[in-house]
Amino acid sequence: MKPEETVDYHVRYVWHAMARMYNQLGAPHDISTAMGFVLLNIRTEGGSQATKIAPLMGLESRSLTRMLKSMEDKGLIYRKRDQVDRRSVIIYLTEEGLKKKRITQEKIRRFNEEIRKEIPLKDLENFFEVMTKMNQFITDNKSLERLAS
């Protein structure tokens, strides 16, 4: 099977193209794709537990820790111990972090508007349905057993 005949190839190819595009759009604002996704996953009101952000992004805790440290150094976030569970840390957006989150949201909104102009709604609905089914297949334990045997 040729790479371009696999599902993996197309998902990875498009994701890398999107990441490059978002990096280019974010560069003038000093926002990387990864940083933008972290900002999007921090609740504007009340912050977010650090341990809840990594799974939302498909990251290991260590990778997120480095990213959060970098974002803290840039003044985008700050951390506070949870008053209820002292073991837990809550991540909050600073004013600058909130500003960068809004920029990120706007860039994503504009990209999606432009995609919807280029790709018919029915095709997008089919795409979403296929991606949902693929995710269900991947996360189904029986699928993993079938693939492992």
N, C-alpha and C positions, 0 to 999 in steps of 0.2 A: 504494500500500500504506500502510495506516495504521500509525503507530508500534507500536501494541499488537499488530499482526499480525506483527511481526518478532521474530526470535530475540534480536537485540541488545537490544531494549527490555526484554524480560523478564529477561535475564541482568543487565543494568545496574541495573534497578529493584530486583531482589532483592539484588544486591550492595550497593547504596547503603543499603538498609534494614538489612542485616546490619551494615554498617560503623557506621551510626548507633546500632544496638542495642549493639554492642561498645564504642563510644565512651561510651555511657551507663553500661554495666556497669563499664567501666574507670575512669571519671572519679573515683569515690571513692578509687581507688588510684593516681591520677595516671598512668594508662596509656591511651594512645590506641590505636586499632586498628592503625595503622601500627607503632607502637612494640611492640605485642604480637607482631606478626608477625616483627619483627626479633628479638625475644627468643626466639621459637620456633625461629628458624633459626640460632641460635648454639648449638653443641654444649655441653652442660653440662660434659663432660670434655674437656679439650684445646683448647677454643675453636674458632673457625672463621676461615678466611681471609676477610678483608674482601671480596676479589674474588669469592668464591664465594657470598656472601649476596645481592648485588644480583640476579643472574639467577634465584635461587630465588623472589624476590619480584616479578619483572618490573619492576624499577626500573633507572633509569640510575645509573651510579656516582656522579654528582654529587648526586643526590637522596639516595642512601644516605649519602654523606659528611656531608651536613647533619644527617641523622637521627642518625648515630653521634656526631657532635659534641654534639648536644643530649643524647643518652643518657649520654655521658661526663660532661657538665656536671652531670647529675642523679645521678651516682654509680652508674649501672646497669652500666656496662661499663668496661673499660680495654683499652688496646692495647699490644702488645709486638711487636718485630721478630721474625720467624721466625729461629730459630737456624740453620736449614739454608739457607734462601733469604733472605738479608738484605734483598732488595728487597720481600719480602712482609710484611704486617702481620697478626697474629693478634688477633682480638677475643675477649676473655674476659668472662664474667659476674662481677660483684662479688656479694657476699652479697645486697645489695639487688636486684640484677638477677635473681638466682636466685629470690628471693622473688616478684618481679613475674612471672617466667616461670611459676612454679607457679600463681599467681593466674590468669594468662591461660589456662593449660592447663585449669584447673578450670572457668572460664567457658565455654570451648569444649566441654568434655565435657558440662557440664550442658545447654547449648543442643542438642547432638546427641541427648542422652537425651530431651529434651522433644520434639524434632522426630520422633524415632522413635515416640513415643507418639501423635502426631497424624497421621502419614503412614504408611500400611501399608508393610511391608518390600518387597513386590513393586513398589510405586510408586517407592520409593527406589532399588531395584535398576535399574529402567527409567531413572530419572533419571541415575544414575551411568553407565549404558551409553550413553545419548544424549550426555552431556557428554564422555565418552571419545571417542566417534565424532566429535563436533564438533571436539575438539582435534586428533584425527588428521587430519581434513579440513583444518583451518587450517594445521597444520604440514607438510602434504604439499606439496612444491614444485610439483607438477603442478596442485594446486588454486589456488595463487597465480597460476600462468600462465593458467589458465582464467579467473580473475576479472579479471586485468589486461587481457585481450584484448577 
